[in-house]
């Protein structure tokens, strides 16, 4: 059979031939077009090649627009420039700036400055506080370009953070989806950095163990990432008001290796010494452990509270990424392993990477700033 195939197709099997591979690619491309049509409800008018613009008609406004395919499918979802115009860029950022000016009228504020870390631009800068804020709208901060806006690579956001840190400037990165969905939490975070939170001393508070029933709504209301389960849950109370909470859990395959999965303070409060007091309360319980890790998201925090509690900076995790398809929602990369891509019924080719398969399904991705990894080992 192999000899016959070799004589007929020039290969030991038909599946190894260029003809078969091209048919397979064409099949996946056609399926990709059909899927993108279902997702956007826009219709493809004509297509010549992956490297030349294809024509689409918007199902909402009837606009005919151009879109270029990416590798093995779509580089990005074909979005109508009328319904998703580039000139909307900055609209939510302007709302944030207006809020900042009204909330902190006495604080000098500079917008869109290229003089702090030239030639890079900082969206918002408080010179007296040495605090900068980047308002990262998903559509214009992804790895693949969108509507002609330059792509942002893996280290784009981290590089800005590093450049600011070298000057003693704290840089916050706020994704517009967070501002839209968890605005009060983001506002509280900014108030904290600008010294406008209500101060409470931990020595006036008492520690208690928490049930999931109490901990879950507290984190959903106050933590930008919401609740994350854990075996040990503790709360810091001023009288009967829960002001801060800490969650610690053992790793799945090593119960003596622990991880701090969440720590949060109630919106618009600053509990001075809160983390250290909750950590001391955990130690009093004499839970056996060899080491415990804590992670600080460099978009928002450096992890100073960990250092104050005796943790040592072990390493810095590089930036990781989140996926988006509609530029309005974000999904963590852990939801899209190769196995999960297949389980979700998405288009999948075994010879492509996870990222290439996700592009095939019309996804783009945005990178964060990485994490500081803190560790404390038992004596």
CORWOKA-V37201 format. One record per residue. RES is the residue in three letters. PHI is phi in whole degrees, -180 to 180 (999 if undefined). Layout:
# CORWOKA-V37201
RES/PHI  RES/PHI
This chain:
# CORWOKA-V37201
UNK/999  UNK/-61  UNK/-67  UNK/-64  UNK/-63  UNK/-63  UNK/-73  UNK/-82  UNK/-109  UNK/77  UNK/-151  UNK/-70  UNK/-145  UNK/-62  UNK/-67  UNK/-91  UNK/-81  UNK/-65  UNK/-62  UNK/-64  UNK/-62  UNK/-68  UNK/-62  UNK/-65  UNK/-65  UNK/-63  UNK/-62  UNK/-67  UNK/-66  UNK/-64  UNK/-66  UNK/-65  UNK/-60  UNK/-62  UNK/-69  UNK/-65  UNK/-66  UNK/-68  UNK/-67  UNK/-94  UNK/64  UNK/-87  UNK/-119  UNK/-77  UNK/-92  UNK/-152  UNK/-144  UNK/-106  UNK/-157  UNK/-70  UNK/-98  UNK/-117  UNK/-62  UNK/-103  UNK/-104  UNK/-128  UNK/-121  UNK/-73  UNK/-75  UNK/-90  UNK/-118  UNK/82  UNK/-66  UNK/-96  UNK/-138  UNK/-103  UNK/-148  UNK/-100  UNK/-70  UNK/-103  UNK/-61  UNK/57  UNK/155  UNK/-99  UNK/-71  UNK/-140  UNK/-64  UNK/-71  UNK/-106  UNK/-67  UNK/-69  UNK/-82  UNK/-77  UNK/-126  UNK/-74  UNK/-61  UNK/-74  UNK/-80  UNK/-59  UNK/95  UNK/-63  UNK/-70  UNK/-62  UNK/-65  UNK/-64  UNK/-62  UNK/-63  UNK/-61  UNK/-64  UNK/-61  UNK/-66  UNK/-78  UNK/-79  UNK/-129  UNK/-64  UNK/-92  UNK/-89  UNK/-60  UNK/-136  UNK/-117  UNK/-111  UNK/53  UNK/-94  UNK/-107  UNK/-97  UNK/-82  UNK/-127  UNK/-59  UNK/-90  UNK/-70  UNK/-101  UNK/-110  UNK/-65  UNK/-138  UNK/-143  UNK/-103  UNK/-62  UNK/-68  UNK/-100  UNK/52  UNK/-121  UNK/-120  UNK/-131  UNK/-102  UNK/-100  UNK/-94  UNK/-76  UNK/-54  UNK/-59  UNK/-109  UNK/-131  UNK/-92  UNK/-70  UNK/-93  UNK/-66  UNK/-137  UNK/51  UNK/83  UNK/-81  UNK/-57  UNK/-69  UNK/-115  UNK/-80  UNK/-55  UNK/-106  UNK/-58  UNK/-73  UNK/-63  UNK/-60  UNK/-66  UNK/-62  UNK/-65  UNK/-63  UNK/-68  UNK/-60  UNK/-62  UNK/-101  UNK/78  UNK/-101  UNK/-87  UNK/-115  UNK/-102  UNK/-109  UNK/-113  UNK/-82  UNK/-62  UNK/-67  UNK/-71  UNK/-62  UNK/-73  UNK/-96  UNK/-134  UNK/-58  UNK/-64  UNK/-69  UNK/-64  UNK/-61  UNK/-64  UNK/-61  UNK/-67  UNK/-58  UNK/-62  UNK/-69  UNK/-99  UNK/70  UNK/-108  UNK/-84  UNK/-79  UNK/-81  UNK/-137  UNK/-89  UNK/-61  UNK/-64  UNK/-88  UNK/-107  UNK/-120  UNK/-99  UNK/-145  UNK/-76  UNK/-115  UNK/-88  UNK/-60  UNK/-60  UNK/-89  UNK/-68  UNK/-59  UNK/-64  UNK/-65  UNK/-72  UNK/-62  UNK/-86  UNK/-124  UNK/-105  UNK/-63  UNK/-100  UNK/77  UNK/-89  UNK/-137  UNK/-65  UNK/-173  UNK/-71  UNK/-109  UNK/-128  UNK/-129  UNK/-129  UNK/-111  UNK/-116  UNK/-105  UNK/58  UNK/-109  UNK/-97  UNK/-76  UNK/-111  UNK/-155  UNK/-149  UNK/-131  UNK/-123  UNK/-128  UNK/-143  UNK/-73  UNK/-70  UNK/-58  UNK/-104  UNK/-149  UNK/-63  UNK/-95  UNK/-107  UNK/-103  UNK/-143  UNK/-82  UNK/-90  UNK/-155  UNK/-146  UNK/-153  UNK/-117  UNK/-56  UNK/-50  UNK/70  UNK/-117  UNK/-129  UNK/-95  UNK/-73  UNK/83  UNK/-64  UNK/-63  UNK/-62  UNK/-70  UNK/-66  UNK/-66  UNK/-64  UNK/-65  UNK/-62  UNK/-64  UNK/-64  UNK/-75  UNK/53  UNK/-72  UNK/-69  UNK/-155  UNK/-91  UNK/-156  UNK/-140  UNK/-112  UNK/-140  UNK/-120  UNK/-119  UNK/-72  UNK/-72  UNK/-71  UNK/-128  UNK/-133  UNK/-97  UNK/96  UNK/-58  UNK/-64  UNK/-66  UNK/-61  UNK/-65  UNK/-90  UNK/101  UNK/-74  UNK/-111  UNK/-70  UNK/-85  UNK/-165  UNK/-118  UNK/-72  UNK/-68  UNK/-56  UNK/-120  UNK/-129  UNK/-127  UNK/-98  UNK/-144  UNK/-125  UNK/-105  UNK/63  UNK/-123  UNK/-134  UNK/-124  UNK/-132  UNK/-65  UNK/-59  UNK/-65  UNK/-85  UNK/-137  UNK/-69  UNK/-57  UNK/-65  UNK/-69  UNK/-58  UNK/-69  UNK/-64  UNK/-80  UNK/76  UNK/-82  UNK/-62  UNK/-147  UNK/-127  UNK/-65  UNK/-89  UNK/-103  UNK/-74  UNK/-56  UNK/-63  UNK/-66  UNK/-66  UNK/-68  UNK/-65  UNK/-59  UNK/-96  UNK/86  UNK/-95  UNK/-120  UNK/-141  UNK/-125  UNK/-102  UNK/-93  UNK/-108  UNK/86  UNK/-139  UNK/-82  UNK/-109  UNK/-107  UNK/-140  UNK/-134  UNK/-104  UNK/-69  UNK/-82
